[in-house]
Amino acid sequence: MPDFAYVAVGSDGNRFEGTATAQSEAALEKQLRARDQFLVQASLAESDTIDLSQVRFFERISRRDIIFFTTQLSTIVSSGVNLVDGLVDVELQAAKIPLKQVVAALRRDIEGGLPLSSALERHPKVFDELYVNIVRAGEATGRVDQALDDLVQQLEWQEELSGRIREATTYPLMITGLLGVLLTVLVVFTIPQFTRLYQNLNTKLQLPAPTRIVQAVATAIGTNWLLILASIVFAWVYYQYRVQTPDGAIAISRLILRIPLVGDAVRKIAFSRFAHYFGTLHAAGLEVLPTLTLMERVIGNPYLSMRFRSAVNRVVAGEALSRALAATGEFPPVVIQMLSLGEKTGHMAKSLEQVRLYYDREVDASVKRALSMFGPVALIGLASIFVLIAVAFYLPMFNLARALAVRP
């Protein structure tokens, strides 16, 4: 177990400094409380030896860790357990050291008098603006437990959506990578060797057109590989530069929306995010205008965010949300109709829930449709390339055999 250097204050106000061995900072705090002392500051004591069990490279807080923390926090708030005591238990249960450190910092801030949302706000790399605002809205309405439950559902939906996207892109990327390696080996190494072999056997042999094409490609790549590599690096750097500028990000995201199948899936994912986030914030009690301002930053597509910003400006000017979104020309009629119904009936949360369910189904359908279309297209592409390579390999062999057959 690690050694901690600590500063504590007794019940009489006296200050204590020392070192102690404990499993974690939370365990150290329990030890000190048993002695009627309260932990003020703690850090790992310097030691000449290194505990390799505490050395973890590249460990970071994942979305699964945040889901674990939020679920535990929701249970604490719902059960009425003291928040500080509950966070001590969460710290003990956390498996990752970075998460333990964040929970310990939250506990100290709350013990020092900060509300939960303000304590969370001090860790923007772990808890984003949306997370903090949902908790703050729950505090303002007295429904923190409901806000945390909504957050758990929201985070689990994000994790599930990310999993579906990874599943949809892994197979195409794997096929493309393997095809690229295979073509590199064939074009750069194998085909030139066979070409030289055929020419050495018969210098007058006229190579077929497919073989000459493959040979020309191989020669071009072998001669200009440095220029090709530099061009790829330049294109990547230029893309990164463009995507980081507002105009460039908007132009690229708009282009992506025009790609068949891919653009449709990206658009539906953005609308699904809108329904999820807007519904969660609305249910937590946050006002419409602050909610819409947040929506602009979490839709996930710069072009759609720009169009959504124009709708927010219309709402600020006094126009109804459904009409403002219809004026952008990007939101489909089903979203507009459901939002209009929610405005008329006063049941906006229910309407947003229906939109969310609709787009959850649509996202699944779009991803499956893209995968089902990719299979035949990839198969045709692979078959065409391998037929060309096979022809390039075997045609010279047939020509050489014919030439040898007619030799006297």
Beta strands, then each sheet from edge to edge (+ up, - down):
strand 1: 3-10
strand 2: 15-21
strand 3: 37-44
sheet 1: 2+ 1- 3+
end
